[in-house]
Amino acid sequence: MGKKKKIASHIFHGVVEPKAQLVKNVLCSQTFLYTAFRILALVIFYYFFSIGLTFYNQRFIHHFKFPLSLTICHLVVKFILAGLCRSLIECKTKTPRVMLPWGTNFKRIAPTGFASAFDIGLSNWSFEFITVSLYTMSKSTAVIFILLFALILKIEKWRWSLIFVVIFIAAGLFMFTYHSTQFDLTGFLMALSASLLSGLRWTLAQMVTQKNELGLHNPVDMMYHIQPWMIIGLLPLSAIFEGLDLATSDQFFAFSDMGVLMENLGLVLMGSLLAFMLEFSEFLLVSQTSSLTLSISGIFKEICTLLLAVFINGDKMGLINSAGLVVCLFGIAIHVILKSVHGKESANGNIHTSEEKIEMLTKYGSPNIESSSEEEEIFNESRYR
């Protein structure tokens, strides 16, 4: 019995207590507060445009029934705006913006662009068939797909705590959106497919924006390079499924009233501006944090969206839905704490690694030049043989 107590005491003082102290130090540090404030500001910036675009898309798509064509218009306007922003930045800084060669563009940007196009297109298309609740429940699985792709591509390290947080949040969101009033298999499969593509999209986007040699840290540069691939990926689907209906619609190409056409084009332009700012905020957030953080922030955003739907549209929320909201918030809080703790551990590990490298390159407090001299002698001998 005494031996077991000693083992338990050793585990507590050797493992649990240092971890608890580390968590305490992280939460009380200025670095944590600065990081938390910076991420919070980025998330709020993202929420504003994301929630606005969600309500806009719901109303527009239900009224006009052209989700793919609407998405194409958004992509074209975003490409033009990104190009204008790049030109303004060049004029101000007198420094040319990054321009990727075709080979790198095709290899690095095209996969992200195609995944993004089908994610957005299928998401908007699913609004024709399913309710907001079922859509949100389906898209909640994106955090699981993001984790899966992040582990496959070795962006995130395998940790049981990460799996626990993802399952916790996904279960909470499922409870929050439980008991959808309408189920449509076609719309559900569209939303689920969009969720899988979203996981691939943001994992690839994180790899691209955080890769130093590509130089796409600025969201405007990333948007400028990715929009053409998104247009190429989605344009055939838009032409096949909506081209004829759009051309014969009295609201657009077969218009009889110029005022109606200009009003509709104005609505499309307004949505395009929202889409531009949303994508800018998304790439800004994922370049400064990670795709998993973006996904978890998106979950909280969808909770806010559904809460607004309760107050604005009069949707009802039961006891299970309320419990799911609490579970989601708890899971998000755990993720923030764990990310800060593991980030500090990683930073400490990098410091120790750097110290070891310095020690290997020096001897007795001075640079280790003996080995380099020996290598130079060997090189000279082989050179004159």
Order of alpha helices (4+ residues) and beta strands (2+ residues): alpha-alpha-alpha-alpha-alpha-alpha-alpha-alpha-alpha-alpha-alpha-alpha-alpha-beta-beta-alpha
